[in-house]
Amino acid sequence: MEQLLRDIAAVIGPAHLLTDPADTAPLALDYRRRYQGRPLAAALPGSTAETAAIVSLCRQYGVAIVPQGGNTSTCGGATPDASGRQLLLNLRRLRAVRNIDTDNNSLTVEAGLTLAEVQRLAEEAGRLFPLSLASEGSCQIGGNLSTNAGGLAVLRYGTMRELALGLEVVLPDGQVLHALSGLRKDTSGLDVKQLFIGAEGQLGLITAATLRLFPQPTARATALTGLSDSRAAIRLLSGLRQAFGDRLTTFEIMSSACQSLLERHHPGQLPFQAPWMALIELSDNGGHAALEDALVSWLAEQPLQDAVLARSETERAQLWRLREAMSETQKLDGPSIKHDIGVPSSAIADFLEDCDAALQAAFPGIRIIAFGHAGDGNLHYNISFTRPGNAHLFDDEPAVNAIVYDTVYRYQGTLAAEHGVGQLKTGWLERYKDPASLQLMRGIKQLLDPDNLMNPGKWLSPGPHG
Ligand SMILES: Cc1cc2nc3c(=O)[nH]c(=O)nc-3n(C[C@H](O)[C@H](O)[C@H](O)COP(=O)(O)OP(=O)(O)OC[C@H]3O[C@@H](n4cnc5c(N)ncnc54)[C@H](O)[C@@H]3O)c2cc1C
């Protein structure tokens, strides 16, 4: 191992190889502080060539690599095990902007730029890069691609899978896959880049990407609505889709329990409370007033309990802050069992009814915090209280998860809609995923990474690994 570290230091420079546990420990702790890994070292390469050289060296020495971007994974995806034998490879120094092609509405950047930096680059070029997550100041493009990130505007623009036109990837054998195409159409064989999107670093290291850009909207209309129940929210969503087509950019819902949390930790911010709330945003390239008028007239015909429209950019930001504050507010309220589930949006109300009832029967008084991207069927369905005193919250996690995931799969849903599987949900994936799909995925892993050196111990290769 000493020789490997000397060889890596010779490639990237000693300053970019962290070996002191005081330096590596923060990188080896996951965002939710559930997993504290202990890596052999943390390497920070500065280019694709350096990354490929490290991968080749690790292969030669049989050392496993854990890729890492901004380390905002909520399921321990970028955290090494505690063996002291895995190399953490953080890509934050890959920061070049390789090309901005406004006529092709695309930009090519290296993997270590944060999402917020890419949004800014697009804006400076007079374009929009629409991926938007609460973690955008820290998460990186390589991590977004590797988790197939979704977020707040999937309804209109899709997930990272739809936003990526091309990729550059260092494969587990050290070869570089050059697939940085800006093409929208290409029928010359299989689209191999898709293998690496959502692979959570288990098939290779993404070093650069060509991403789709869009026109900057010239008009936005944003409203917060109060609804009698979740069925009313789904009827509203369906009506908005019919009325506004793809101008409907965001449809986020929040239960009354979420509103109580917000009220407790940010008193006076909510303009009203209701059994359910939906935050709606339309965007368009026409006039602002026309879009706002169209939304107001349409909402006036709907059976709403309450509604406010943002009349200025400041008011819009206030409404968005309520939604964006949810993750942090939950943290202030103590630990919770988190689920990032997805069901068809038409099944949301039935899912909530069935799952809430099953959980209440098993854990009377349980507190369920449900909110999220209802427009694309993705809910954050979190449990912050299972019994009086809450001392056994995580002891109850397996029983809670079984109820939630059984219900999710009854509605043809998924246990990981946008945050990935990581190490947190590996066992559950085994239980619920179609066996033929799992077999196919493992065959691809075996083909690309026969020595299992790329992020082992996660869902493609569970179990202890060195
Ligand atoms: C407050 C908060 C809000 C969030 N909101 C959302 C949301 O709305 N939507 C959403 O989709 N996610 C959300 N997330 C989850 C998280 O931010 C995303 O999964 C994000 O895409 C991860 O990016 P990262 O750079 O931090 O990746 P990391 O956490 O560093 O890594 C994530 C996975 O990708 C792999 N990886 C990282 N970089 C590379 C690379 N260059 N090549 C190969 N593999 C790599 C890692 O090994 C790991 O498996 C949220 C997280 C937080 C903390």
The ligand as a Gaussian input file, in Angstrom:
#p B3LYP/6-31G(d) Opt

LIG

0 1
 C      -30.490000      18.938000       1.588000
 C      -30.454000      17.935000       0.465000
 C      -31.428000      18.005000      -0.529000
 C      -31.395000      17.097000      -1.588000
 N      -32.345000      17.194000      -2.563000
 C      -32.303000      16.373000      -3.612000
 C      -33.274000      16.482000      -4.646000
 O      -34.191000      17.295000      -4.613000
 N      -33.154000      15.653000      -5.693000
 C      -32.144000      14.723000      -5.794000
 O      -32.067000      14.015000      -6.798000
 N      -31.236000      14.582000      -4.799000
 C      -31.278000      15.376000      -3.726000
 N      -30.362000      15.237000      -2.729000
 C      -29.365000      14.149000      -2.770000
 C      -27.989000      14.530000      -3.347000
 O      -27.734000      15.909000      -3.233000
 C      -27.913000      14.090000      -4.806000
 O      -27.943000      12.684000      -4.853000
 C      -26.681000      14.594000      -5.570000
 O      -26.888000      14.301000      -6.933000
 C      -25.375000      13.947000      -5.115000
 O      -24.287000      14.686000      -5.672000
 P      -22.854000      14.711000      -4.948000
 O      -21.910000      15.411000      -5.844000
 O      -22.968000      15.234000      -3.583000
 O      -22.504000      13.163000      -4.937000
 P      -21.880000      12.283000      -3.766000
 O      -22.759000      12.307000      -2.572000
 O      -20.468000      12.645000      -3.566000
 O      -21.961000      10.847000      -4.469000
 C      -23.191000      10.271000      -4.796000
 C      -22.939000       8.940000      -5.543000
 O      -22.336000       9.198000      -6.807000
 C      -21.027000       8.634000      -6.888000
 N      -20.204000       9.634000      -7.568000
 C      -20.002000      10.922000      -7.210000
 N      -19.281000      11.552000      -8.142000
 C      -19.005000      10.650000      -9.101000
 C      -18.314000      10.701000     -10.346000
 N      -17.770000      11.823000     -10.783000
 N      -18.219000       9.563000     -11.081000
 C      -18.796000       8.404000     -10.659000
 N      -19.472000       8.318000      -9.504000
 C      -19.579000       9.421000      -8.742000
 C      -20.624000       8.323000      -5.468000
 O      -19.752000       7.196000      -5.401000
 C      -21.962000       8.016000      -4.826000
 O      -22.339000       6.690000      -5.081000
 C      -30.380000      16.112000      -1.642000
 C      -29.412000      16.047000      -0.626000
 C      -29.449000      16.941000       0.404000
 C      -28.389000      16.849000       1.451000

